[in-house]
Amino acid sequence: MHVLPALVGALVGLLGGLLVPRLIALCPEPEHNPAENPEEFPDHVPFAELAARPGLALRSAIAGAVAGAALAGVTGWAWGLPWLLFLVPIGIALSVIDYVTWYLPSRLIWPSYAVVLALEVVATIALEEPQVLVLGAIGFAGLGLYYGLMWFISPRIMAFGDVRLGALLGLALGPFGIGTLLVSVVAAALLAVLALVPMRRGGTMIRRKVPYGPYLVAGALVAVVLGQVLSS
């Protein structure tokens, strides 16, 4: 456990968490898709209304501090820490949006690709280790193809926003090793399955679908922390 990096990570995560309502408010409302059945989705909550919910900033700040401390505590001053900490508020904002609206806005995902890629390029140049970018590309392609295949097989279970998010997480996790990528996939699936358990009442399911975005984010966090702990 790296104490000083953990404290810095907690502070950065806390400050990033406070920005979550602003990130949510920046997202444009999704356009109506005539191919979707409205009865399969919850009633839409406008992003501005979601961002203004009481206590959201505080809860996001606490979640950000915990995630930041955990990531920095296990990685130390690793070159991958900047893009992991950058993704903390992005991941929290996307998780909140997806959990409530079942939608993952591209407004947050596409710019995050550019930031993570830029930071990986900096790390590659500074360390003179091309494998940082190579592994990032492998993670991007691997998780993008995997979740893309899941979406192709059953778009009712996985939306294409999950594919975009999965590929982004693959880009970020790739430099930490193939094992981290695999653990993130397994952890996300297990957490999603466990989330369905409390939704069973009297032998029947009260909700047959859960948004996958929050579990992709949580699975990535578990993978980094578990991977670093086991390798230390």
C-alpha positions as CSV (number, residue, x, y, z in Angstrom):
1,M,0.0,0.0,0.0
2,H,1.5,3.3,-1.1
3,V,0.3,5.8,1.5
4,L,1.2,9.1,0.0
5,P,-0.1,8.3,-3.5
6,A,-3.3,7.0,-1.9
7,L,-3.8,10.3,-0.1
8,V,-3.1,12.3,-3.3
9,G,-5.4,9.9,-5.2
10,A,-8.2,10.4,-2.6
11,L,-7.9,14.2,-3.0
12,V,-7.9,14.1,-6.8
13,G,-10.8,11.6,-6.8
14,L,-12.8,13.8,-4.3
15,L,-12.3,16.9,-6.4
16,G,-13.2,15.0,-9.5
17,G,-16.3,13.6,-7.8
18,L,-17.5,17.1,-7.0
19,L,-17.5,17.8,-10.8
20,V,-19.8,14.9,-11.6
21,P,-23.0,16.9,-11.6
22,R,-21.4,19.4,-14.0
23,L,-20.3,16.6,-16.3
24,I,-23.8,15.2,-16.3
25,A,-25.3,18.6,-17.0
26,L,-23.0,19.0,-20.0
27,C,-24.5,16.0,-21.8
28,P,-27.1,16.6,-24.5
29,E,-30.4,14.8,-24.2
30,P,-30.5,11.6,-26.3
31,E,-32.3,11.6,-29.6
32,H,-35.3,9.3,-29.9
33,N,-34.6,6.0,-31.5
34,P,-37.7,4.7,-33.3
35,A,-36.3,1.1,-33.2
36,E,-36.4,1.1,-29.4
37,N,-39.5,0.0,-27.4
38,P,-40.1,2.7,-24.8
39,E,-41.7,0.1,-22.5
40,E,-38.3,-1.6,-22.1
41,F,-36.7,1.5,-20.6
42,P,-37.4,3.5,-17.5
43,D,-39.1,6.9,-17.6
44,H,-36.5,9.3,-18.9
45,V,-35.0,11.7,-16.4
46,P,-33.6,14.9,-18.1
47,F,-29.8,15.2,-17.5
48,A,-30.2,18.7,-16.0
49,E,-32.7,17.3,-13.5
50,L,-30.4,14.4,-12.7
51,A,-27.4,16.7,-12.2
52,A,-29.4,18.8,-9.8
53,R,-30.4,16.0,-7.5
54,P,-29.6,16.8,-3.8
55,G,-26.6,15.0,-2.5
56,L,-25.3,13.9,-5.8
57,A,-22.1,15.9,-5.6
58,L,-21.4,14.7,-2.0
59,R,-22.0,11.0,-2.9
60,S,-19.9,11.3,-6.0
61,A,-17.1,13.0,-4.1
62,I,-17.0,10.1,-1.6
63,A,-17.1,7.5,-4.3
64,G,-14.3,9.4,-6.1
65,A,-12.2,9.7,-3.0
66,V,-12.5,5.9,-2.3
67,A,-11.8,5.0,-6.0
68,G,-8.9,7.4,-6.2
69,A,-7.3,6.2,-3.0
70,A,-7.7,2.6,-4.0
71,L,-6.2,3.1,-7.5
72,A,-3.2,5.2,-6.3
73,G,-2.7,3.1,-3.2
74,V,-2.0,-0.1,-5.3
75,T,-0.3,1.5,-8.3
76,G,1.9,4.1,-6.5
77,W,3.4,6.8,-8.8
78,A,2.9,4.6,-11.9
79,W,2.7,6.3,-15.3
80,G,-0.8,4.8,-15.7
81,L,-2.1,6.6,-12.6
82,P,-2.9,9.9,-14.4
83,W,-5.3,8.3,-16.9
84,L,-6.9,6.1,-14.2
85,L,-7.6,9.1,-12.0
86,F,-8.9,11.1,-15.0
87,L,-11.4,8.3,-15.6
88,V,-12.7,8.3,-12.0
89,P,-15.2,11.2,-12.4
90,I,-16.0,10.1,-15.9
91,G,-16.8,6.6,-14.7
92,I,-18.9,7.9,-11.8
93,A,-20.8,10.3,-14.1
94,L,-21.4,7.5,-16.7
95,S,-22.5,5.1,-14.0
96,V,-25.0,7.5,-12.5
97,I,-26.5,8.4,-16.0
98,D,-26.7,4.7,-17.1
99,Y,-28.2,3.5,-13.8
100,V,-31.0,6.1,-14.0
101,T,-31.6,6.5,-17.7
102,W,-30.0,3.4,-19.3
103,Y,-28.0,5.6,-21.6
104,L,-24.2,6.2,-22.0
105,P,-23.7,9.6,-23.6
106,S,-20.9,9.9,-26.2
107,R,-20.3,13.4,-25.0
108,L,-18.3,12.0,-22.1
109,I,-16.9,8.9,-23.8
110,W,-15.3,10.2,-27.0
111,P,-13.2,13.0,-25.4
112,S,-12.0,10.5,-22.9
113,Y,-10.5,8.4,-25.6
114,A,-8.4,11.4,-26.7
115,V,-7.2,12.2,-23.1
116,V,-6.3,8.6,-22.3
117,L,-4.5,8.1,-25.6
118,A,-2.6,11.3,-25.2
119,L,-1.5,10.3,-21.7
120,E,-0.4,6.9,-22.9
121,V,1.6,8.6,-25.7
122,V,3.3,10.7,-23.0
123,A,4.1,7.7,-20.9
124,T,5.4,5.8,-24.0
125,I,7.8,8.7,-24.8
126,A,8.9,9.2,-21.3
127,L,9.5,5.6,-20.5
128,E,10.8,4.8,-24.0
129,E,8.6,1.7,-23.9
130,P,6.4,1.2,-26.9
131,Q,4.5,-1.7,-25.2
132,V,2.5,0.9,-23.3
133,L,0.8,2.0,-26.6
134,V,0.8,-1.6,-27.9
135,L,-0.9,-3.0,-24.9
136,G,-3.3,0.0,-24.9
137,A,-4.2,-0.9,-28.5
138,I,-4.6,-4.5,-27.6
139,G,-7.0,-3.6,-24.7
140,F,-9.0,-1.3,-26.9
141,A,-9.4,-3.8,-29.7
142,G,-9.9,-6.8,-27.4
143,L,-12.6,-5.4,-25.2
144,G,-14.1,-3.5,-28.1
145,L,-14.4,-6.6,-30.1
146,Y,-15.6,-8.7,-27.2
147,Y,-18.4,-6.3,-26.1
148,G,-19.1,-5.6,-29.8
149,L,-19.8,-9.3,-30.3
150,M,-22.0,-9.4,-27.2
151,W,-24.0,-6.4,-28.6
152,F,-24.3,-8.1,-32.0
153,I,-25.5,-11.3,-30.6
154,S,-28.0,-9.7,-28.2
155,P,-28.6,-5.9,-28.5
156,R,-31.4,-6.3,-26.0
157,I,-28.9,-7.2,-23.3
158,M,-26.0,-4.9,-24.2
159,A,-26.4,-1.5,-25.9
160,F,-23.7,0.0,-28.2
161,G,-22.9,2.6,-25.6
162,D,-21.6,-0.3,-23.5
163,V,-19.3,-1.3,-26.4
164,R,-17.9,2.2,-26.6
165,L,-17.3,2.3,-22.8
166,G,-15.8,-1.2,-22.8
167,A,-13.3,-0.2,-25.5
168,L,-12.4,2.9,-23.6
169,L,-11.7,0.9,-20.5
170,G,-9.7,-1.6,-22.5
171,L,-7.5,1.2,-23.8
172,A,-6.9,2.4,-20.2
173,L,-6.4,-1.1,-18.7
174,G,-4.3,-2.6,-21.5
175,P,-1.0,-1.3,-20.3
176,F,-1.6,-3.0,-17.0
177,G,-1.5,-6.4,-18.7
178,I,-3.8,-8.9,-20.4
179,G,-4.7,-10.4,-17.0
180,T,-6.2,-7.1,-15.9
181,L,-8.3,-7.0,-19.0
182,L,-9.6,-10.5,-18.4
183,V,-10.3,-9.9,-14.8
184,S,-12.3,-6.7,-15.7
185,V,-14.5,-8.7,-18.0
186,V,-15.2,-11.4,-15.5
187,A,-15.7,-9.0,-12.6
188,A,-18.1,-6.9,-14.6
189,A,-20.2,-10.0,-15.5
190,L,-20.2,-11.3,-11.9
191,L,-21.2,-7.9,-10.5
192,A,-24.0,-7.6,-13.0
193,V,-25.3,-11.1,-12.1
194,L,-25.1,-10.4,-8.4
195,A,-27.1,-7.1,-9.0
196,L,-30.0,-9.2,-10.2
197,V,-30.3,-11.2,-7.0
198,P,-32.1,-8.5,-4.9
199,M,-34.4,-7.9,-7.9
200,R,-36.0,-11.4,-7.4
201,R,-39.0,-11.3,-5.2
202,G,-41.4,-14.2,-4.5
203,G,-39.7,-16.4,-7.1
204,T,-40.2,-13.8,-9.9
205,M,-38.0,-11.2,-11.3
206,I,-39.2,-7.6,-10.6
207,R,-36.6,-6.3,-13.1
208,R,-35.1,-8.4,-15.9
209,K,-32.6,-6.0,-17.2
210,V,-29.9,-3.9,-15.5
211,P,-27.7,-1.3,-17.2
212,Y,-24.3,-2.7,-17.8
213,G,-22.3,0.5,-17.7
214,P,-21.9,0.8,-13.9
215,Y,-20.6,-2.8,-13.7
216,L,-18.1,-2.2,-16.5
217,V,-16.7,0.7,-14.5
218,A,-16.7,-1.3,-11.2
219,G,-15.2,-4.3,-12.9
220,A,-12.3,-2.2,-14.2
221,L,-11.7,-0.8,-10.7
222,V,-11.7,-4.3,-9.3
223,A,-9.3,-5.6,-12.0
224,V,-6.7,-2.9,-11.4
225,V,-6.8,-3.2,-7.6
226,L,-6.8,-7.0,-7.6
227,G,-4.1,-7.2,-10.3
228,Q,-1.7,-4.9,-8.5
229,V,-2.3,-6.5,-5.1
230,L,-1.7,-10.0,-6.5
231,S,1.4,-8.9,-8.4
232,S,3.0,-7.1,-5.4
